[in-house]
Amino acid sequence: MRYWSRLRRYGRLAAVVHAALLVRAAPAALPPSAPAALPTPTSTPTPGKLVWAFGDSLTEGYGLPPAQGFTVQLQAALRRAAIDASVRNGGVSGDTTRQGLARLRWGLRGLPRAPDLVIVEFGANDMLRGLPPEQAERNLDAILTELGRRHLRVLLTGMRASPNLGGDYRQRFDAMYPALARRHRVDFYPFFYDGVVARPGLIQADGLHPNARGVAIIVDRMLPAAKAALARPVKN
């Protein structure tokens, strides 16, 4: 009871979303905050591999100290795996797929060089706003098309729709990610939240975002996919 009474403080939407997490392991809500600072151009080459994590608050590290966020933990995990990599944070809280598409090109221009891998993580905010999956798919398709035009390696991460949106919406939303990965022939990680949802001890006090322990599990589970994507030959 104490767990559910705490959720009431965050309003009806948070409660609905959290109920969905406990029922089906659906993604958490992604409320907006101040945009994350994008990389500042520099003339100094980045040593080793350059990874750009491009997404929303899950990528940004919402609610966490910088040292505990997704990009910092992923960079540390890659280096422990003997991969000399720098992971740049391209996350902006609250972004939909449309907003991600709008800032894709200037975000790439802000990097010191072309990245060796782009992790694309979008869609949960589209779903929570009830936007048509076909709209999100078109935006993601455009993002992947632009990255493909630049011959960049991509790791696409999937999301899942909440049950309260209905079976038809869930089927259309969930199916777009593997379809996009096949269409663009990019590496695919099926569910960003894998191992974290429905486990309150891995979620922040807002009942929505992963805490540092939750991020560590996300990174640990995604690491093999990131390593495999980095090892792929660059598409010509």
KOLBATOR-891482 format. One record per atom (N, C-alpha, C): x negated, y, z; residue number from 1; chain. Coordinates in steps of 0.2 Angstrom, whole numbers. Example, Ala and Ser with C-alpha at 12.3 -4.5 7.8 and 13.67 -1.06 7.14 Angstrom:
% KOLBATOR-891482
((-66,-28,39),1,"A") ((-62,-22,39),1,"A") ((-66,-16,39),1,"A") ((-64,-11,35),2,"A") ((-68,-5,36),2,"A") ((-64,0,39),2,"A") 
//
This chain:
% KOLBATOR-891482
((-4,-6,0),1,"A") ((0,0,0),1,"A") ((-4,6,0),1,"A") ((-10,6,4),2,"A") ((-14,12,4),2,"A") ((-17,14,-3),2,"A") ((-18,8,-7),3,"A") ((-21,9,-13),3,"A") ((-16,13,-18),3,"A") ((-10,11,-18),4,"A") ((-5,14,-22),4,"A") ((-3,21,-20),4,"A") ((-3,22,-13),5,"A") ((-1,29,-10),5,"A") ((-7,34,-12),5,"A") ((-13,31,-13),6,"A") ((-18,36,-15),6,"A") ((-17,38,-22),6,"A") ((-15,33,-26),7,"A") ((-13,35,-33),7,"A") ((-8,40,-34),7,"A") ((-3,41,-30),8,"A") ((2,46,-30),8,"A") ((-1,53,-30),8,"A") ((-6,54,-27),9,"A") ((-9,61,-27),9,"A") ((-12,63,-34),9,"A") ((-13,58,-39),10,"A") ((-15,60,-46),10,"A") ((-10,60,-51),10,"A") ((-3,60,-49),11,"A") ((2,61,-53),11,"A") ((5,55,-57),11,"A") ((10,56,-60),12,"A") ((14,50,-63),12,"A") ((10,47,-69),12,"A") ((6,51,-73),13,"A") ((2,48,-78),13,"A") ((-3,43,-76),13,"A") ((-7,46,-70),14,"A") ((-12,42,-68),14,"A") ((-9,35,-65),14,"A") ((-4,35,-62),15,"A") ((-1,29,-59),15,"A") ((1,24,-64),15,"A") ((4,27,-70),16,"A") ((6,23,-75),16,"A") ((0,19,-78),16,"A") ((-5,23,-79),17,"A") ((-11,21,-83),17,"A") ((-14,16,-78),17,"A") ((-15,17,-71),18,"A") ((-18,12,-67),18,"A") ((-14,6,-66),18,"A") ((-7,6,-67),19,"A") ((-3,0,-67),19,"A") ((-5,-4,-73),19,"A") ((-6,-1,-78),20,"A") ((-8,-4,-85),20,"A") ((-14,-8,-84),20,"A") ((-19,-5,-80),21,"A") ((-26,-8,-79),21,"A") ((-25,-14,-75),21,"A") ((-21,-14,-70),22,"A") ((-20,-20,-66),22,"A") ((-16,-25,-70),22,"A") ((-12,-24,-74),23,"A") ((-8,-29,-78),23,"A") ((-12,-32,-84),23,"A") ((-16,-27,-87),24,"A") ((-18,-30,-94),24,"A") ((-25,-28,-95),24,"A") ((-29,-25,-91),25,"A") ((-36,-22,-92),25,"A") ((-36,-17,-98),25,"A") ((-31,-12,-97),26,"A") ((-31,-7,-102),26,"A") ((-36,-2,-100),26,"A") ((-38,3,-105),27,"A") ((-43,8,-103),27,"A") ((-40,13,-99),27,"A") ((-44,17,-95),28,"A") ((-43,22,-90),28,"A") ((-41,29,-94),28,"A") ((-38,33,-90),29,"A") ((-36,40,-93),29,"A") ((-43,44,-93),29,"A") ((-43,48,-98),30,"A") ((-49,52,-99),30,"A") ((-47,60,-98),30,"A") ((-46,63,-92),31,"A") ((-44,70,-92),31,"A") ((-50,74,-94),31,"A") ((-48,80,-97),32,"A") ((-54,85,-99),32,"A") ((-57,88,-94),32,"A") ((-64,90,-95),33,"A") ((-68,94,-91),33,"A") ((-72,98,-95),33,"A") ((-76,102,-92),34,"A") ((-81,106,-96),34,"A") ((-85,102,-101),34,"A") ((-85,104,-107),35,"A") ((-89,100,-112),35,"A") ((-96,98,-110),35,"A") ((-98,92,-112),36,"A") ((-105,91,-110),36,"A") ((-110,95,-115),36,"A") ((-116,97,-113),37,"A") ((-120,100,-117),37,"A") ((-123,95,-122),37,"A") ((-123,97,-129),38,"A") ((-126,93,-134),38,"A") ((-133,94,-134),38,"A") ((-137,89,-137),39,"A") ((-144,90,-138),39,"A") ((-146,97,-141),39,"A") ((-152,99,-138),40,"A") ((-155,106,-141),40,"A") ((-160,104,-146),40,"A") ((-160,106,-152),41,"A") ((-165,105,-157),41,"A") ((-172,106,-155),41,"A") ((-177,102,-156),42,"A") ((-183,103,-154),42,"A") ((-188,101,-160),42,"A") ((-194,104,-161),43,"A") ((-199,102,-166),43,"A") ((-203,96,-163),43,"A") ((-202,94,-157),44,"A") ((-206,88,-155),44,"A") ((-203,82,-156),44,"A") ((-206,77,-160),45,"A") ((-203,71,-161),45,"A") ((-201,67,-155),45,"A") ((-196,63,-155),46,"A") ((-194,59,-150),46,"A") ((-198,52,-151),46,"A") ((-202,50,-146),47,"A") ((-205,44,-147),47,"A") ((-200,38,-146),47,"A") ((-202,32,-149),48,"A") ((-198,26,-149),48,"A") ((-192,27,-153),48,"A") ((-187,23,-150),49,"A") ((-180,23,-153),49,"A") ((-176,29,-150),49,"A") ((-172,32,-155),50,"A") ((-167,37,-153),50,"A") ((-160,34,-153),50,"A") ((-157,34,-148),51,"A") ((-150,32,-148),51,"A") ((-145,38,-146),51,"A") ((-140,39,-150),52,"A") ((-135,44,-148),52,"A") ((-129,41,-146),52,"A") ((-126,42,-140),53,"A") ((-120,40,-138),53,"A") ((-115,45,-139),53,"A") ((-110,44,-143),54,"A") ((-106,49,-146),54,"A") ((-98,47,-144),54,"A") ((-96,51,-139),55,"A") ((-89,49,-137),55,"A") ((-86,54,-132),55,"A") ((-82,51,-128),56,"A") ((-78,55,-123),56,"A") ((-81,55,-116),56,"A") ((-77,55,-111),57,"A") ((-79,56,-104),57,"A") ((-83,50,-102),57,"A") ((-81,44,-105),58,"A") ((-85,38,-103),58,"A") ((-92,38,-105),58,"A") ((-93,41,-111),59,"A") ((-100,42,-113),59,"A") ((-103,48,-109),59,"A") ((-99,53,-108),60,"A") ((-102,59,-104),60,"A") ((-104,57,-97),60,"A") ((-101,53,-94),61,"A") ((-102,51,-87),61,"A") ((-98,55,-82),61,"A") ((-92,56,-84),62,"A") ((-87,60,-80),62,"A") ((-87,58,-72),62,"A") ((-88,63,-68),63,"A") ((-88,63,-61),63,"A") ((-94,60,-58),63,"A") ((-99,59,-61),64,"A") ((-105,56,-59),64,"A") ((-111,60,-59),64,"A") ((-116,60,-54),65,"A") ((-122,63,-55),65,"A") ((-125,61,-62),65,"A") ((-129,66,-65),66,"A") ((-132,64,-71),66,"A") ((-136,58,-71),66,"A") ((-139,56,-66),67,"A") ((-144,50,-66),67,"A") ((-140,44,-65),67,"A") ((-133,44,-64),68,"A") ((-129,38,-64),68,"A") ((-125,37,-70),68,"A") ((-125,41,-75),69,"A") ((-120,41,-80),69,"A") ((-122,36,-85),69,"A") ((-118,34,-90),70,"A") ((-119,29,-95),70,"A") ((-125,30,-99),70,"A") ((-127,36,-101),71,"A") ((-133,36,-106),71,"A") ((-139,35,-102),71,"A") ((-139,38,-96),72,"A") ((-146,37,-92),72,"A") ((-146,30,-90),72,"A") ((-141,26,-88),73,"A") ((-141,19,-86),73,"A") ((-143,15,-92),73,"A") ((-140,17,-98),74,"A") ((-142,13,-104),74,"A") ((-149,13,-106),74,"A") ((-152,20,-106),75,"A") ((-159,21,-107),75,"A") ((-163,17,-103),75,"A") ((-162,17,-96),76,"A") ((-166,13,-91),76,"A") ((-165,5,-93),76,"A") ((-159,3,-95),77,"A") ((-159,-4,-96),77,"A") ((-163,-6,-102),77,"A") ((-162,-2,-108),78,"A") ((-166,-3,-114),78,"A") ((-174,-3,-112),78,"A") ((-176,1,-108),79,"A") ((-183,1,-106),79,"A") ((-185,-5,-102),79,"A") ((-181,-7,-98),80,"A") ((-182,-13,-94),80,"A") ((-183,-19,-99),80,"A") ((-179,-19,-104),81,"A") ((-179,-24,-109),81,"A") ((-185,-23,-114),81,"A") ((-190,-19,-112),82,"A") ((-196,-18,-117),82,"A") ((-194,-14,-123),82,"A") ((-189,-10,-123),83,"A") ((-187,-6,-129),83,"A") ((-188,1,-127),83,"A") ((-193,4,-131),84,"A") ((-195,11,-129),84,"A") ((-189,16,-133),84,"A") ((-184,18,-129),85,"A") ((-178,21,-132),85,"A") ((-177,27,-127),85,"A") ((-174,32,-131),86,"A") ((-171,38,-128),86,"A") ((-164,38,-130),86,"A") ((-160,39,-125),87,"A") ((-152,39,-126),87,"A") ((-150,46,-125),87,"A") ((-147,49,-130),88,"A") ((-145,56,-129),88,"A") ((-137,56,-128),88,"A") ((-135,60,-124),89,"A") ((-128,61,-122),89,"A") ((-124,65,-127),89,"A") ((-119,62,-131),90,"A") ((-115,66,-135),90,"A") ((-108,65,-133),90,"A") ((-107,64,-127),91,"A") ((-100,64,-124),91,"A") ((-97,70,-122),91,"A") ((-90,71,-123),92,"A") ((-86,77,-121),92,"A") ((-80,74,-118),92,"A") ((-79,76,-112),93,"A") ((-72,73,-109),93,"A") ((-66,76,-112),93,"A") ((-61,72,-113),94,"A") ((-55,73,-116),94,"A") ((-55,73,-123),94,"A") ((-60,72,-127),95,"A") ((-60,72,-134),95,"A") ((-56,66,-137),95,"A") ((-52,68,-142),96,"A") ((-49,63,-146),96,"A") ((-53,61,-152),96,"A") ((-51,56,-156),97,"A") ((-55,54,-162),97,"A") ((-55,60,-166),97,"A") ((-50,64,-167),98,"A") ((-50,70,-171),98,"A") ((-55,75,-169),98,"A") ((-56,76,-162),99,"A") ((-60,81,-160),99,"A") ((-68,78,-161),99,"A") ((-68,72,-160),100,"A") ((-75,69,-161),100,"A") ((-77,70,-168),100,"A") ((-72,69,-173),101,"A") ((-74,70,-180),101,"A") ((-76,77,-182),101,"A") ((-73,82,-178),102,"A") ((-74,89,-180),102,"A") ((-81,91,-178),102,"A") ((-84,88,-173),103,"A") ((-90,90,-170),103,"A") ((-96,85,-172),103,"A") ((-94,80,-177),104,"A") ((-99,75,-178),104,"A") ((-105,78,-182),104,"A") ((-104,82,-187),105,"A") ((-110,84,-191),105,"A") ((-115,89,-187),105,"A") ((-112,94,-183),106,"A") ((-116,98,-179),106,"A") ((-119,95,-173),106,"A") ((-116,89,-171),107,"A") ((-119,85,-166),107,"A") ((-125,82,-168),107,"A") ((-125,79,-174),108,"A") ((-131,76,-177),108,"A") ((-136,81,-179),108,"A") ((-134,87,-181),109,"A") ((-139,92,-182),109,"A") ((-143,94,-175),109,"A") ((-140,93,-170),110,"A") ((-143,95,-163),110,"A") ((-148,90,-161),110,"A") ((-149,84,-164),111,"A") ((-153,79,-162),111,"A") ((-160,81,-165),111,"A") ((-166,79,-162),112,"A") ((-172,80,-164),112,"A") ((-174,77,-171),112,"A") ((-170,72,-173),113,"A") ((-171,68,-179),113,"A") ((-165,63,-180),113,"A") ((-165,60,-185),114,"A") ((-160,55,-186),114,"A") ((-160,50,-181),114,"A") ((-154,48,-178),115,"A") ((-155,43,-173),115,"A") ((-156,36,-176),115,"A") ((-159,31,-172),116,"A") ((-159,24,-174),116,"A") ((-153,21,-173),116,"A") ((-149,23,-169),117,"A") ((-142,20,-167),117,"A") ((-137,25,-165),117,"A") ((-131,25,-167),118,"A") ((-126,29,-165),118,"A") ((-121,24,-161),118,"A") ((-119,25,-155),119,"A") ((-114,22,-152),119,"A") ((-108,26,-152),119,"A") ((-102,23,-155),120,"A") ((-96,27,-156),120,"A") ((-91,25,-151),120,"A") ((-89,29,-147),121,"A") ((-84,27,-142),121,"A") ((-79,32,-141),121,"A") ((-73,31,-145),122,"A") ((-67,35,-145),122,"A") ((-61,31,-145),122,"A") ((-55,35,-143),123,"A") ((-49,32,-145),123,"A") ((-44,31,-138),123,"A") ((-47,31,-132),124,"A") ((-43,31,-126),124,"A") ((-39,37,-126),124,"A") ((-41,43,-127),125,"A") ((-37,49,-126),125,"A") ((-31,49,-132),125,"A") ((-33,47,-138),126,"A") ((-27,46,-143),126,"A") ((-22,42,-140),126,"A") ((-24,36,-137),127,"A") ((-19,31,-135),127,"A") ((-15,34,-129),127,"A") ((-18,37,-124),128,"A") ((-15,40,-118),128,"A") ((-10,46,-120),128,"A") ((-11,49,-126),129,"A") ((-7,54,-128),129,"A") ((-1,51,-133),129,"A") ((-2,45,-134),130,"A") ((3,42,-138),130,"A") ((3,44,-145),130,"A") ((-3,46,-147),131,"A") ((-4,48,-154),131,"A") ((-4,41,-159),131,"A") ((-2,42,-165),132,"A") ((-1,36,-169),132,"A") ((-8,33,-170),132,"A") ((-8,26,-169),133,"A") ((-15,22,-171),133,"A") ((-17,24,-178),133,"A") ((-13,25,-183),134,"A") ((-15,26,-189),134,"A") ((-19,32,-190),134,"A") ((-17,37,-186),135,"A") ((-21,43,-186),135,"A") ((-28,43,-183),135,"A") ((-28,39,-177),136,"A") ((-35,37,-174),136,"A") ((-39,33,-179),136,"A") ((-36,29,-182),137,"A") ((-40,25,-187),137,"A") ((-43,29,-193),137,"A") ((-39,33,-195),138,"A") ((-41,38,-201),138,"A") ((-47,42,-198),138,"A") ((-47,44,-192),139,"A") ((-52,48,-189),139,"A") ((-59,44,-188),139,"A") ((-58,38,-185),140,"A") ((-63,34,-184),140,"A") ((-66,32,-191),140,"A") ((-62,30,-196),141,"A") ((-64,29,-203),141,"A") ((-69,34,-206),141,"A") ((-67,40,-205),142,"A") ((-71,46,-207),142,"A") ((-77,47,-203),142,"A") ((-77,45,-197),143,"A") ((-84,46,-193),143,"A") ((-88,40,-196),143,"A") ((-86,34,-196),144,"A") ((-90,29,-199),144,"A") ((-92,30,-206),144,"A") ((-88,33,-210),145,"A") ((-90,34,-217),145,"A") ((-96,39,-217),145,"A") ((-96,44,-213),146,"A") ((-101,49,-213),146,"A") ((-107,46,-210),146,"A") ((-107,42,-205),147,"A") ((-113,39,-202),147,"A") ((-116,34,-207),147,"A") ((-112,30,-211),148,"A") ((-114,26,-216),148,"A") ((-117,30,-222),148,"A") ((-114,35,-224),149,"A") ((-117,39,-229),149,"A") ((-124,41,-227),149,"A") ((-126,42,-221),150,"A") ((-132,44,-219),150,"A") ((-137,38,-217),150,"A") ((-134,32,-219),151,"A") ((-138,26,-218),151,"A") ((-140,25,-211),151,"A") ((-136,26,-206),152,"A") ((-137,25,-199),152,"A") ((-134,19,-196),152,"A") ((-138,16,-191),153,"A") ((-135,10,-188),153,"A") ((-130,12,-183),153,"A") ((-124,8,-182),154,"A") ((-119,10,-178),154,"A") ((-117,4,-174),154,"A") ((-115,6,-168),155,"A") ((-112,1,-163),155,"A") ((-105,4,-161),155,"A") ((-100,1,-164),156,"A") ((-93,3,-163),156,"A") ((-90,0,-156),156,"A") ((-88,4,-151),157,"A") ((-85,1,-145),157,"A") ((-77,1,-146),157,"A") ((-74,-4,-144),158,"A") ((-67,-4,-144),158,"A") ((-63,-2,-138),158,"A") ((-57,-1,-138),159,"A") ((-53,1,-133),159,"A") ((-46,-4,-133),159,"A") ((-42,-4,-128),160,"A") ((-36,-7,-128),160,"A") ((-30,-3,-126),160,"A") ((-24,-4,-129),161,"A") ((-19,1,-127),161,"A") ((-15,-2,-121),161,"A") ((-12,3,-117),162,"A") ((-8,1,-111),162,"A") ((-2,-2,-113),162,"A") ((0,-7,-109),163,"A") ((7,-11,-110),163,"A") ((13,-6,-110),163,"A") ((13,-1,-107),164,"A") ((19,4,-107),164,"A") ((20,7,-113),164,"A") ((15,7,-118),165,"A") ((17,9,-125),165,"A") ((20,5,-129),165,"A") ((21,-1,-127),166,"A") ((25,-6,-131),166,"A") ((21,-11,-135),166,"A") ((24,-17,-137),167,"A") ((20,-22,-140),167,"A") ((17,-20,-147),167,"A") ((22,-16,-151),168,"A") ((20,-14,-158),168,"A") ((14,-9,-158),168,"A") ((14,-4,-153),169,"A") ((9,1,-153),169,"A") ((3,-3,-151),169,"A") ((3,-7,-146),170,"A") ((-3,-11,-143),170,"A") ((-6,-15,-149),170,"A") ((-2,-18,-153),171,"A") ((-5,-23,-158),171,"A") ((-8,-18,-163),171,"A") ((-5,-13,-165),172,"A") ((-8,-8,-170),172,"A") ((-14,-5,-168),172,"A") ((-14,-3,-162),173,"A") ((-20,1,-159),173,"A") ((-26,-4,-158),173,"A") ((-25,-10,-155),174,"A") ((-30,-14,-153),174,"A") ((-33,-17,-159),174,"A") ((-29,-18,-165),175,"A") ((-32,-21,-171),175,"A") ((-36,-17,-175),175,"A") ((-36,-10,-174),176,"A") ((-39,-5,-178),176,"A") ((-47,-6,-177),176,"A") ((-49,-8,-171),177,"A") ((-56,-8,-170),177,"A") ((-60,-13,-174),177,"A") ((-58,-19,-173),178,"A") ((-61,-25,-177),178,"A") ((-61,-24,-184),178,"A") ((-55,-21,-187),179,"A") ((-54,-20,-194),179,"A") ((-59,-15,-196),179,"A") ((-60,-9,-192),180,"A") ((-65,-4,-194),180,"A") ((-72,-7,-195),180,"A") ((-73,-11,-190),181,"A") ((-80,-14,-189),181,"A") ((-81,-18,-195),181,"A") ((-76,-22,-197),182,"A") ((-77,-26,-203),182,"A") ((-78,-22,-210),182,"A") ((-73,-17,-210),183,"A") ((-73,-13,-216),183,"A") ((-80,-9,-217),183,"A") ((-83,-7,-212),184,"A") ((-89,-3,-213),184,"A") ((-95,-7,-211),184,"A") ((-94,-14,-209),185,"A") ((-100,-18,-208),185,"A") ((-105,-15,-203),185,"A") ((-102,-14,-197),186,"A") ((-106,-11,-192),186,"A") ((-105,-16,-186),186,"A") ((-110,-15,-181),187,"A") ((-110,-19,-175),187,"A") ((-104,-17,-171),187,"A") ((-101,-22,-167),188,"A") ((-95,-21,-164),188,"A") ((-95,-24,-157),188,"A") ((-93,-19,-152),189,"A") ((-93,-22,-145),189,"A") ((-85,-21,-143),189,"A") ((-82,-26,-142),190,"A") ((-74,-26,-142),190,"A") ((-71,-22,-137),190,"A") ((-74,-21,-131),191,"A") ((-70,-17,-126),191,"A") ((-75,-14,-121),191,"A") ((-75,-7,-121),192,"A") ((-80,-3,-117),192,"A") ((-79,-5,-110),192,"A") ((-73,-6,-107),193,"A") ((-72,-7,-100),193,"A") ((-73,-14,-98),193,"A") ((-75,-18,-102),194,"A") ((-76,-25,-100),194,"A") ((-79,-26,-93),194,"A") ((-76,-30,-89),195,"A") ((-79,-31,-82),195,"A") ((-78,-26,-77),195,"A") ((-74,-21,-79),196,"A") ((-73,-15,-74),196,"A") ((-66,-14,-72),196,"A") ((-62,-15,-77),197,"A") ((-55,-13,-76),197,"A") ((-52,-19,-71),197,"A") ((-47,-16,-67),198,"A") ((-43,-21,-62),198,"A") ((-48,-22,-57),198,"A") ((-53,-19,-56),199,"A") ((-58,-20,-50),199,"A") ((-59,-13,-47),199,"A") ((-54,-11,-42),200,"A") ((-54,-4,-39),200,"A") ((-61,-2,-36),200,"A") ((-65,-7,-34),201,"A") ((-72,-5,-31),201,"A") ((-76,-3,-36),201,"A") ((-75,-3,-42),202,"A") ((-79,-1,-48),202,"A") ((-77,5,-51),202,"A") ((-71,8,-48),203,"A") ((-68,14,-51),203,"A") ((-69,20,-46),203,"A") ((-69,26,-48),204,"A") ((-70,32,-44),204,"A") ((-64,34,-40),204,"A") ((-64,38,-36),205,"A") ((-58,40,-32),205,"A") ((-52,43,-36),205,"A") ((-54,45,-42),206,"A") ((-48,47,-46),206,"A") ((-44,41,-49),206,"A") ((-46,35,-47),207,"A") ((-43,29,-49),207,"A") ((-43,28,-57),207,"A") ((-47,32,-60),208,"A") ((-47,31,-68),208,"A") ((-54,30,-71),208,"A") ((-59,33,-68),209,"A") ((-66,32,-72),209,"A") ((-71,28,-68),209,"A") ((-75,24,-71),210,"A") ((-80,20,-68),210,"A") ((-85,24,-63),210,"A") ((-86,21,-57),211,"A") ((-91,24,-53),211,"A") ((-98,21,-55),211,"A") ((-103,23,-52),212,"A") ((-110,21,-54),212,"A") ((-111,13,-54),212,"A") ((-108,9,-50),213,"A") ((-108,2,-50),213,"A") ((-104,0,-56),213,"A") ((-99,3,-58),214,"A") ((-95,1,-64),214,"A") ((-99,2,-70),214,"A") ((-102,8,-70),215,"A") ((-106,10,-76),215,"A") ((-112,4,-77),215,"A") ((-115,2,-72),216,"A") ((-120,-3,-72),216,"A") ((-118,-9,-75),216,"A") ((-111,-11,-73),217,"A") ((-109,-17,-76),217,"A") ((-107,-16,-84),217,"A") ((-104,-10,-85),218,"A") ((-103,-9,-93),218,"A") ((-110,-9,-97),218,"A") ((-115,-6,-94),219,"A") ((-121,-6,-97),219,"A") ((-124,-13,-98),219,"A") ((-124,-17,-92),220,"A") ((-127,-24,-93),220,"A") ((-123,-28,-98),220,"A") ((-116,-27,-98),221,"A") ((-113,-31,-103),221,"A") ((-114,-29,-110),221,"A") ((-115,-23,-111),222,"A") ((-116,-20,-118),222,"A") ((-123,-20,-121),222,"A") ((-128,-21,-116),223,"A") ((-135,-21,-118),223,"A") ((-136,-26,-124),223,"A") ((-134,-32,-123),224,"A") ((-136,-37,-129),224,"A") ((-133,-34,-136),224,"A") ((-128,-31,-136),225,"A") ((-125,-28,-142),225,"A") ((-129,-23,-144),225,"A") ((-131,-18,-140),226,"A") ((-135,-12,-142),226,"A") ((-142,-15,-144),226,"A") ((-145,-20,-141),227,"A") ((-152,-22,-143),227,"A") ((-151,-25,-150),227,"A") ((-146,-29,-151),228,"A") ((-145,-32,-158),228,"A") ((-144,-27,-163),228,"A") ((-140,-22,-162),229,"A") ((-139,-16,-167),229,"A") ((-145,-13,-168),229,"A") ((-149,-11,-163),230,"A") ((-156,-8,-165),230,"A") ((-160,-12,-169),230,"A") ((-160,-19,-168),231,"A") ((-164,-23,-172),231,"A") ((-162,-24,-179),231,"A") ((-156,-22,-181),232,"A") ((-153,-23,-188),232,"A") ((-158,-19,-193),232,"A") ((-158,-21,-199),233,"A") ((-162,-17,-204),233,"A") ((-157,-11,-206),233,"A") ((-160,-5,-207),234,"A") ((-156,1,-209),234,"A") ((-153,-1,-216),234,"A") ((-146,1,-216),235,"A") ((-143,1,-222),235,"A") ((-145,5,-228),235,"A") ((-146,3,-234),236,"A") ((-148,7,-239),236,"A") ((-142,10,-243),236,"A") 
//
